[in-house]
């Protein structure tokens, strides 16, 4: 079984059901427990404020590029304006949501809004 890019083997043998802290639940209950634990631990991490700021800035940069804005100073100004206008609530909504390192790497490579959306799905 593969979860979040990690190959997981869940033993079903009765002889392997006892762990250090007592017996593991058997069958589907064990699989559900493992999935829940791995889902919480292995599928990314809570997004930091810096990551959320990076997502906002990258999204704004891509949008400005699509609009034909190429001057670096103008891009910087427009991003700052957008952040002042609506950035803080968006960043606060983002902080703490699960994000993976792979999604952040993808985001840094994205060149279009569609590619950016795919990274964050």
PyMOL commands that set and color helices and strands:
alter all, ss='L'
color gray80, all
select helices_A, chain A and resi 14-16+27-42+49-66+72-94+101-109+113-119
alter helices_A, ss='H'
color red, helices_A
select strands_A, chain A and resi 2-3+6-7+18-19+22-23+45-46+98-99
alter strands_A, ss='S'
color yellow, strands_A
deselect
rebuild
show_as cartoon
